Amino acid sequence: MEREGEYYRLKLPEDRFLDFERFEELMRKADLEDGLSAFKTLRQALDLYKGPLFGDDPYGEWAEAERSYLQDRALAGLLRLGELAEALGYLEVAKEAYARALKLEPFLEEAQRRLSFLKG
């Protein structure tokens, strides 16, 4: 913690690891990739996403914008992962991606439609 005038600021070490920073780094990398490379990078990124940022903080309104942004990125990543998995023939991975997207956003029509199709 550092004090700046009337305010305090959290100063983190340079070699810190924050899962949400690494998640976003990997998502940006996947945005630039295609096929199997994008598939692998998305899996790495989405393994880091464990739910809403500071979701266990009942007074975490201050993080709402970032929380919403990260969830939107995760949803988009899960849909893309599902599409890539289907194209690559990894149908179980595709089902898992769509099901996970629906846990985050139960009325996501694209995920509902794709999961229904895959389940036959």
Backbone as JSON Lines, residues from 0, in Angstrom:
{"i":0,"aa":"M","n":[0.84,-1.17,0.0],"ca":[0.0,0.0,0.0],"c":[0.89,1.24,0.0]}
{"i":1,"aa":"E","n":[0.49,2.18,-0.8],"ca":[1.16,3.47,-0.83],"c":[0.13,4.56,-0.63]}
{"i":2,"aa":"R","n":[0.55,5.61,-0.03],"ca":[-0.35,6.74,0.16],"c":[-0.02,7.8,-0.88]}
{"i":3,"aa":"E","n":[-1.06,8.29,-1.54],"ca":[-0.93,9.4,-2.49],"c":[-1.91,10.47,-2.06]}
{"i":4,"aa":"G","n":[-1.42,11.48,-1.38],"ca":[-2.3,12.53,-0.88],"c":[-3.28,11.95,0.11]}
{"i":5,"aa":"E","n":[-4.56,12.09,-0.18],"ca":[-5.6,11.59,0.71],"c":[-5.99,10.14,0.42]}
{"i":6,"aa":"Y","n":[-5.41,9.55,-0.61],"ca":[-5.82,8.23,-1.05],"c":[-4.73,7.19,-0.85]}
{"i":7,"aa":"Y","n":[-5.15,5.95,-0.8],"ca":[-4.23,4.83,-0.74],"c":[-4.31,4.06,-2.05]}
{"i":8,"aa":"R","n":[-3.19,3.49,-2.43],"ca":[-3.11,2.75,-3.67],"c":[-2.36,1.45,-3.4]}
{"i":9,"aa":"L","n":[-2.85,0.38,-3.99],"ca":[-2.19,-0.91,-3.86],"c":[-1.09,-1.0,-4.9]}
{"i":10,"aa":"K","n":[0.12,-1.18,-4.46],"ca":[1.25,-1.34,-5.38],"c":[1.65,-2.8,-5.38]}
{"i":11,"aa":"L","n":[1.54,-3.4,-6.56],"ca":[1.85,-4.82,-6.7],"c":[3.26,-4.99,-7.26]}
{"i":12,"aa":"P","n":[3.92,-6.08,-6.9],"ca":[5.27,-6.32,-7.45],"c":[5.21,-6.57,-8.95]}
{"i":13,"aa":"E","n":[6.27,-6.28,-9.65],"ca":[6.34,-6.46,-11.1],"c":[6.15,-7.91,-11.51]}
{"i":14,"aa":"D","n":[6.62,-8.86,-10.7],"ca":[6.55,-10.27,-11.07],"c":[5.27,-10.95,-10.56]}
{"i":15,"aa":"R","n":[4.22,-10.2,-10.36],"ca":[2.97,-10.73,-9.85],"c":[2.28,-11.61,-10.9]}
{"i":16,"aa":"F","n":[1.4,-12.48,-10.44],"ca":[0.56,-13.26,-11.34],"c":[-0.88,-13.02,-10.94]}
{"i":17,"aa":"L","n":[-1.63,-12.42,-11.85],"ca":[-3.06,-12.22,-11.65],"c":[-3.77,-12.99,-12.75]}
{"i":18,"aa":"D","n":[-4.61,-13.94,-12.35],"ca":[-5.24,-14.8,-13.34],"c":[-6.05,-14.02,-14.37]}
{"i":19,"aa":"F","n":[-6.71,-12.94,-13.97],"ca":[-7.52,-12.19,-14.94],"c":[-6.65,-11.44,-15.94]}
{"i":20,"aa":"E","n":[-5.45,-11.04,-15.55],"ca":[-4.53,-10.43,-16.53],"c":[-4.04,-11.47,-17.53]}
{"i":21,"aa":"R","n":[-3.69,-12.64,-17.04],"ca":[-3.23,-13.71,-17.93],"c":[-4.38,-14.18,-18.84]}
{"i":22,"aa":"F","n":[-5.59,-14.25,-18.3],"ca":[-6.77,-14.6,-19.09],"c":[-6.91,-13.64,-20.27]}
{"i":23,"aa":"E","n":[-6.85,-12.36,-20.0],"ca":[-7.02,-11.38,-21.08],"c":[-5.87,-11.45,-22.08]}
{"i":24,"aa":"E","n":[-4.66,-11.67,-21.6],"ca":[-3.5,-11.81,-22.49],"c":[-3.7,-12.99,-23.46]}
{"i":25,"aa":"L","n":[-4.14,-14.11,-22.92],"ca":[-4.37,-15.29,-23.76],"c":[-5.56,-15.09,-24.7]}
{"i":26,"aa":"M","n":[-6.59,-14.41,-24.25],"ca":[-7.74,-14.14,-25.12],"c":[-7.33,-13.26,-26.3]}
{"i":27,"aa":"R","n":[-6.51,-12.25,-26.04],"ca":[-6.02,-11.39,-27.13],"c":[-5.18,-12.21,-28.11]}
{"i":28,"aa":"K","n":[-4.37,-13.12,-27.59],"ca":[-3.55,-13.98,-28.45],"c":[-4.46,-14.86,-29.32]}
{"i":29,"aa":"A","n":[-5.47,-15.45,-28.72],"ca":[-6.4,-16.32,-29.46],"c":[-7.15,-15.54,-30.53]}
{"i":30,"aa":"D","n":[-7.42,-14.26,-30.27],"ca":[-8.11,-13.42,-31.27],"c":[-7.32,-13.35,-32.57]}
{"i":31,"aa":"L","n":[-6.01,-13.52,-32.48],"ca":[-5.14,-13.4,-33.65],"c":[-4.82,-14.75,-34.29]}
{"i":32,"aa":"E","n":[-5.33,-15.82,-33.7],"ca":[-5.01,-17.17,-34.16],"c":[-6.21,-17.83,-34.82]}
{"i":33,"aa":"D","n":[-5.95,-18.92,-35.51],"ca":[-6.98,-19.73,-36.15],"c":[-6.76,-21.2,-35.82]}
{"i":34,"aa":"G","n":[-7.77,-22.0,-36.09],"ca":[-7.65,-23.45,-36.03],"c":[-7.17,-23.99,-34.71]}
{"i":35,"aa":"L","n":[-6.31,-25.0,-34.79],"ca":[-5.82,-25.7,-33.61],"c":[-5.07,-24.79,-32.65]}
{"i":36,"aa":"S","n":[-4.33,-23.84,-33.19],"ca":[-3.59,-22.9,-32.34],"c":[-4.56,-22.07,-31.49]}
{"i":37,"aa":"A","n":[-5.6,-21.55,-32.1],"ca":[-6.61,-20.78,-31.36],"c":[-7.32,-21.67,-30.34]}
{"i":38,"aa":"F","n":[-7.63,-22.89,-30.74],"ca":[-8.29,-23.85,-29.86],"c":[-7.46,-24.05,-28.58]}
{"i":39,"aa":"K","n":[-6.17,-24.32,-28.74],"ca":[-5.3,-24.55,-27.58],"c":[-5.19,-23.31,-26.7]}
{"i":40,"aa":"T","n":[-5.04,-22.15,-27.31],"ca":[-4.91,-20.91,-26.54],"c":[-6.2,-20.6,-25.79]}
{"i":41,"aa":"L","n":[-7.33,-20.8,-26.44],"ca":[-8.62,-20.56,-25.77],"c":[-8.8,-21.5,-24.58]}
{"i":42,"aa":"R","n":[-8.41,-22.73,-24.73],"ca":[-8.53,-23.67,-23.6],"c":[-7.69,-23.21,-22.42]}
{"i":43,"aa":"Q","n":[-6.48,-22.74,-22.71],"ca":[-5.63,-22.22,-21.63],"c":[-6.29,-21.02,-20.96]}
{"i":44,"aa":"A","n":[-6.77,-20.11,-21.76],"ca":[-7.4,-18.89,-21.22],"c":[-8.62,-19.23,-20.38]}
{"i":45,"aa":"L","n":[-9.48,-20.06,-20.92],"ca":[-10.75,-20.36,-20.25],"c":[-10.56,-21.23,-19.02]}
{"i":46,"aa":"D","n":[-9.45,-21.95,-18.93],"ca":[-9.13,-22.67,-17.7],"c":[-8.89,-21.7,-16.54]}
{"i":47,"aa":"L","n":[-8.48,-20.48,-16.87],"ca":[-8.22,-19.47,-15.85],"c":[-9.49,-18.76,-15.38]}
{"i":48,"aa":"Y","n":[-10.51,-18.77,-16.2],"ca":[-11.74,-18.05,-15.85],"c":[-12.58,-18.92,-14.92]}
{"i":49,"aa":"K","n":[-12.69,-18.5,-13.67],"ca":[-13.4,-19.29,-12.66],"c":[-14.72,-18.66,-12.24]}
{"i":50,"aa":"G","n":[-15.12,-17.61,-12.92],"ca":[-16.38,-16.94,-12.58],"c":[-16.15,-15.46,-12.39]}
{"i":51,"aa":"P","n":[-17.18,-14.78,-11.9],"ca":[-17.11,-13.32,-11.79],"c":[-15.92,-12.83,-10.96]}
{"i":52,"aa":"L","n":[-15.28,-11.8,-11.48],"ca":[-14.16,-11.17,-10.77],"c":[-14.64,-10.65,-9.42]}
{"i":53,"aa":"F","n":[-13.98,-11.02,-8.36],"ca":[-14.34,-10.64,-6.98],"c":[-15.8,-10.97,-6.69]}
{"i":54,"aa":"G","n":[-16.26,-12.09,-7.24],"ca":[-17.65,-12.49,-7.07],"c":[-18.04,-12.79,-5.64]}
{"i":55,"aa":"D","n":[-17.08,-13.09,-4.8],"ca":[-17.38,-13.39,-3.41],"c":[-17.35,-12.14,-2.53]}
{"i":56,"aa":"D","n":[-17.15,-10.97,-3.14],"ca":[-17.12,-9.7,-2.4],"c":[-18.49,-9.04,-2.51]}
{"i":57,"aa":"P","n":[-19.29,-9.05,-1.43],"ca":[-20.63,-8.47,-1.51],"c":[-20.62,-6.95,-1.75]}
{"i":58,"aa":"Y","n":[-19.48,-6.32,-1.53],"ca":[-19.39,-4.87,-1.74],"c":[-18.53,-4.56,-2.96]}
{"i":59,"aa":"G","n":[-18.5,-5.47,-3.9],"ca":[-17.62,-5.36,-5.05],"c":[-18.19,-4.59,-6.22]}
{"i":60,"aa":"E","n":[-19.13,-3.66,-5.98],"ca":[-19.69,-2.87,-7.08],"c":[-18.61,-2.11,-7.84]}
{"i":61,"aa":"W","n":[-17.54,-1.77,-7.16],"ca":[-16.46,-1.03,-7.78],"c":[-15.81,-1.83,-8.93]}
{"i":62,"aa":"A","n":[-15.99,-3.14,-8.93],"ca":[-15.38,-3.99,-9.96],"c":[-16.39,-4.41,-11.03]}
{"i":63,"aa":"E","n":[-17.6,-3.87,-11.0],"ca":[-18.67,-4.34,-11.88],"c":[-18.33,-4.21,-13.36]}
{"i":64,"aa":"A","n":[-17.74,-3.11,-13.78],"ca":[-17.42,-2.92,-15.2],"c":[-16.42,-3.97,-15.68]}
{"i":65,"aa":"E","n":[-15.38,-4.2,-14.91],"ca":[-14.37,-5.2,-15.27],"c":[-14.95,-6.61,-15.19]}
{"i":66,"aa":"R","n":[-15.78,-6.85,-14.19],"ca":[-16.44,-8.15,-14.03],"c":[-17.29,-8.46,-15.26]}
{"i":67,"aa":"S","n":[-18.06,-7.5,-15.7],"ca":[-18.93,-7.67,-16.86],"c":[-18.1,-7.88,-18.14]}
{"i":68,"aa":"Y","n":[-17.04,-7.09,-18.29],"ca":[-16.16,-7.22,-19.46],"c":[-15.55,-8.62,-19.53]}
{"i":69,"aa":"L","n":[-15.03,-9.11,-18.41],"ca":[-14.39,-10.42,-18.39],"c":[-15.39,-11.54,-18.65]}
{"i":70,"aa":"Q","n":[-16.61,-11.4,-18.12],"ca":[-17.62,-12.42,-18.4],"c":[-17.99,-12.42,-19.87]}
{"i":71,"aa":"D","n":[-18.12,-11.24,-20.47],"ca":[-18.41,-11.16,-21.91],"c":[-17.3,-11.82,-22.73]}
{"i":72,"aa":"R","n":[-16.06,-11.58,-22.33],"ca":[-14.92,-12.2,-23.03],"c":[-14.97,-13.72,-22.87]}
{"i":73,"aa":"A","n":[-15.29,-14.18,-21.67],"ca":[-15.37,-15.62,-21.42],"c":[-16.49,-16.24,-22.26]}
{"i":74,"aa":"L","n":[-17.64,-15.59,-22.32],"ca":[-18.75,-16.11,-23.13],"c":[-18.37,-16.19,-24.6]}
{"i":75,"aa":"A","n":[-17.78,-15.13,-25.12],"ca":[-17.36,-15.14,-26.52],"c":[-16.31,-16.22,-26.75]}
{"i":76,"aa":"G","n":[-15.39,-16.37,-25.79],"ca":[-14.36,-17.4,-25.91],"c":[-14.93,-18.8,-25.88]}
{"i":77,"aa":"L","n":[-15.93,-19.03,-25.03],"ca":[-16.55,-20.35,-24.95],"c":[-17.3,-20.69,-26.24]}
{"i":78,"aa":"L","n":[-17.99,-19.71,-26.8],"ca":[-18.67,-19.95,-28.08],"c":[-17.66,-20.25,-29.18]}
{"i":79,"aa":"R","n":[-16.59,-19.48,-29.22],"ca":[-15.58,-19.73,-30.26],"c":[-14.9,-21.08,-30.03]}
{"i":80,"aa":"L","n":[-14.6,-21.4,-28.78],"ca":[-14.01,-22.69,-28.48],"c":[-14.93,-23.82,-28.95]}
{"i":81,"aa":"G","n":[-16.22,-23.69,-28.69],"ca":[-17.17,-24.69,-29.14],"c":[-17.16,-24.84,-30.65]}
{"i":82,"aa":"E","n":[-17.14,-23.73,-31.36],"ca":[-17.1,-23.77,-32.83],"c":[-15.83,-24.43,-33.34]}
{"i":83,"aa":"L","n":[-14.7,-24.05,-32.75],"ca":[-13.43,-24.65,-33.16],"c":[-13.39,-26.13,-32.84]}
{"i":84,"aa":"A","n":[-13.89,-26.49,-31.67],"ca":[-13.9,-27.9,-31.27],"c":[-14.76,-28.72,-32.24]}
{"i":85,"aa":"E","n":[-15.9,-28.17,-32.62],"ca":[-16.74,-28.87,-33.6],"c":[-15.99,-29.06,-34.91]}
{"i":86,"aa":"A","n":[-15.37,-27.99,-35.39],"ca":[-14.65,-28.05,-36.66],"c":[-13.49,-29.04,-36.61]}
{"i":87,"aa":"L","n":[-12.87,-29.17,-35.45],"ca":[-11.74,-30.07,-35.29],"c":[-12.16,-31.49,-34.92]}
{"i":88,"aa":"G","n":[-13.44,-31.7,-34.72],"ca":[-13.93,-33.03,-34.39],"c":[-13.91,-33.38,-32.91]}
{"i":89,"aa":"Y","n":[-13.7,-32.4,-32.05],"ca":[-13.68,-32.62,-30.6],"c":[-15.07,-32.32,-30.04]}
{"i":90,"aa":"L","n":[-16.01,-33.19,-30.31],"ca":[-17.41,-32.91,-30.0],"c":[-17.7,-32.83,-28.5]}
{"i":91,"aa":"E","n":[-17.01,-33.63,-27.71],"ca":[-17.22,-33.56,-26.25],"c":[-16.74,-32.22,-25.7]}
{"i":92,"aa":"V","n":[-15.62,-31.75,-26.21],"ca":[-15.12,-30.44,-25.78],"c":[-16.1,-29.35,-26.19]}
{"i":93,"aa":"A","n":[-16.67,-29.46,-27.37],"ca":[-17.66,-28.49,-27.84],"c":[-18.87,-28.48,-26.91]}
{"i":94,"aa":"K","n":[-19.37,-29.66,-26.56],"ca":[-20.52,-29.75,-25.65],"c":[-20.2,-29.09,-24.31]}
{"i":95,"aa":"E","n":[-19.01,-29.37,-23.79],"ca":[-18.59,-28.8,-22.51],"c":[-18.52,-27.28,-22.59]}
{"i":96,"aa":"A","n":[-17.99,-26.76,-23.7],"ca":[-17.88,-25.31,-23.86],"c":[-19.25,-24.65,-23.9]}
{"i":97,"aa":"Y","n":[-20.17,-25.22,-24.67],"ca":[-21.52,-24.65,-24.75],"c":[-22.26,-24.77,-23.41]}
{"i":98,"aa":"A","n":[-22.09,-25.89,-22.72],"ca":[-22.74,-26.07,-21.42],"c":[-22.18,-25.06,-20.4]}
{"i":99,"aa":"R","n":[-20.9,-24.85,-20.46],"ca":[-20.29,-23.88,-19.54],"c":[-20.77,-22.46,-19.85]}
{"i":100,"aa":"A","n":[-20.91,-22.13,-21.13],"ca":[-21.44,-20.82,-21.51],"c":[-22.85,-20.64,-20.95]}
{"i":101,"aa":"L","n":[-23.65,-21.71,-21.0],"ca":[-25.01,-21.63,-20.49],"c":[-25.06,-21.5,-18.97]}
{"i":102,"aa":"K","n":[-24.04,-21.97,-18.28],"ca":[-23.99,-21.75,-16.83],"c":[-23.77,-20.27,-16.53]}
{"i":103,"aa":"L","n":[-22.99,-19.61,-17.38],"ca":[-22.75,-18.18,-17.19],"c":[-23.93,-17.33,-17.65]}
{"i":104,"aa":"E","n":[-24.55,-17.75,-18.74],"ca":[-25.66,-17.0,-19.34],"c":[-26.71,-18.0,-19.83]}
{"i":105,"aa":"P","n":[-27.67,-18.36,-18.95],"ca":[-28.61,-19.44,-19.25],"c":[-29.47,-19.24,-20.51]}
{"i":106,"aa":"F","n":[-29.65,-18.03,-20.96],"ca":[-30.52,-17.78,-22.12],"c":[-29.73,-17.45,-23.38]}
{"i":107,"aa":"L","n":[-28.48,-17.86,-23.43],"ca":[-27.64,-17.61,-24.59],"c":[-28.08,-18.55,-25.72]}
{"i":108,"aa":"E","n":[-28.82,-17.99,-26.68],"ca":[-29.46,-18.81,-27.71],"c":[-28.48,-19.6,-28.56]}
{"i":109,"aa":"E","n":[-27.37,-19.0,-28.93],"ca":[-26.39,-19.7,-29.76],"c":[-25.88,-20.96,-29.07]}
{"i":110,"aa":"A","n":[-25.57,-20.84,-27.78],"ca":[-25.08,-21.99,-27.02],"c":[-26.18,-23.05,-26.88]}
{"i":111,"aa":"Q","n":[-27.41,-22.62,-26.62],"ca":[-28.53,-23.56,-26.53],"c":[-28.71,-24.32,-27.83]}
{"i":112,"aa":"R","n":[-28.7,-23.59,-28.93],"ca":[-28.91,-24.18,-30.24],"c":[-27.82,-25.2,-30.58]}
{"i":113,"aa":"R","n":[-26.53,-24.8,-30.4],"ca":[-25.42,-25.69,-30.73],"c":[-25.41,-26.92,-29.84]}
{"i":114,"aa":"L","n":[-25.67,-26.74,-28.54],"ca":[-25.67,-27.88,-27.62],"c":[-26.79,-28.84,-27.98]}
{"i":115,"aa":"S","n":[-27.97,-28.33,-28.29],"ca":[-29.09,-29.2,-28.7],"c":[-28.74,-29.99,-29.95]}
{"i":116,"aa":"F","n":[-28.12,-29.31,-30.91],"ca":[-27.71,-29.97,-32.14],"c":[-26.73,-31.11,-31.86]}
{"i":117,"aa":"L","n":[-25.74,-30.84,-31.01],"ca":[-24.71,-31.84,-30.72],"c":[-25.25,-33.03,-29.93]}
{"i":118,"aa":"K","n":[-26.22,-32.77,-29.08],"ca":[-26.82,-33.85,-28.29],"c":[-27.76,-34.7,-29.12]}
{"i":119,"aa":"G","n":[-28.14,-34.15,-30.29],"ca":[-28.99,-34.91,-31.21],"c":[-30.39,-34.89,-30.78]}
